[in-house]
Amino acid sequence: MSKSKKSGFLKNKSFNIVSRFFLSSFIVISFFSVAPIIINFADKNFNNKEFTNNSKNILNSTLNKDKLIEEDSAVDSDERDLLYDILEDNNSEINLVRYTTTEIDSLFKEVNYNLKDVRDTKLVKPIDIGLLPNEIKNIANTKKRKNMFIKIVLPLIVKENNKIRIDRKRLFTILNKNSNTDIEKKWLEKKYKQYGVRKNDLSTLKVRMDEIPVSLAIAQAAKETGWGTSRFALKGNALFGQWTWSGEGLKPKNADEGKDHKVMKFHSLQLSVRAYLRNLNTHSTYKNLRKARTELRNQNKPLDSLILSKHLDKYAETGSQYIEVLQKIIEQNNLKDFDEARLLPSSKDLESLI
């Protein structure tokens, strides 16, 4: 009797195990068969039709720190496409006043704007000088001429970097959302165009939409204009010697035969700074600079002008010598002191807060 009971017990136990196995298998197979149908139905019926960006996946994969993806889907944009907003402002009919060095110096003293305070406090007065004074080339004292030049261009550079910083912050806000409003989508379309990026290529836009160290911008402006004394700077407000083949510009006197480029002419110094930042942030020649900048960002390091300047050998025909000159200008004039500078709010900004 005990043997037959034991045999029956084992049979029942085996039957239960087999039954459970087949039941589990049936559930698993059914799940994988039905899941795609459910997902497909949900996609069609429940997902918002607005643009979705799946930000966490973008930040963790396409913007992976070990894979610097950029330029793969860049648009082959011409000069007019990339600078369309700057070229529109360049046609401004507003006549800017060209102040003398004496008048500018008096203004700086009146508002207590000096470089020593900027170095100490990292705060810059919001002074917008639209044109360089013609007399700057007559300042015999080299230190005074340099200080005058720096004080003029510093607020302009900080202002344009600040605009990019605000845009970049807005981009990150969009990246952290699952869907975007119509206003956000229109803003993105505008930025894709400005930065020469294909639609929805948020990874490339993130790499390109970034600041240039203030010290590097000042050094390049100083080198390209002879600290504000060049013909291009005084007649064309061209602080960075940016070439053009389609826009309004000044023909170099000693240009080689067959070279029909001009140095781009701007309505104001501010537009020159804006075009310079756009140039470094979009032109394929400076792809390695943007890559180095992204690496610094990924390592939570400050943007170092001495590191980034190494990738500007193609900015001028002198190549590596150009880099050496820029680095000397940065170091000898302690320009890195201005990299953390922030613009004080203007009276208009304060009025808008009241």
Secondary structure as UniProt FT lines:
FT   HELIX           2..45
FT   HELIX           55..57
FT   HELIX           58..62
FT   TURN            65..66
FT   TURN            72..73
FT   HELIX           79..82
FT   HELIX           84..90
FT   HELIX           101..110
FT   TURN            111..112
FT   HELIX           115..121
FT   STRAND          123..124
FT   HELIX           134..138
FT   HELIX           142..175
FT   HELIX           182..194
FT   TURN            195..196
FT   TURN            199..200
FT   HELIX           202..208
FT   HELIX           214..225
FT   TURN            226..229
FT   HELIX           231..236
FT   STRAND          243..244
FT   STRAND          249..250
FT   TURN            253..254
FT   TURN            257..258
FT   STRAND          262..264
FT   HELIX           269..282
FT   HELIX           284..286
FT   HELIX           287..298
FT   TURN            299..300
FT   HELIX           305..308
FT   HELIX           309..311
FT   TURN            313..314
FT   TURN            317..319
FT   HELIX           320..332
FT   TURN            333..334
FT   HELIX           335..338
FT   TURN            339..340
FT   STRAND          342..343
FT   HELIX           347..353
//
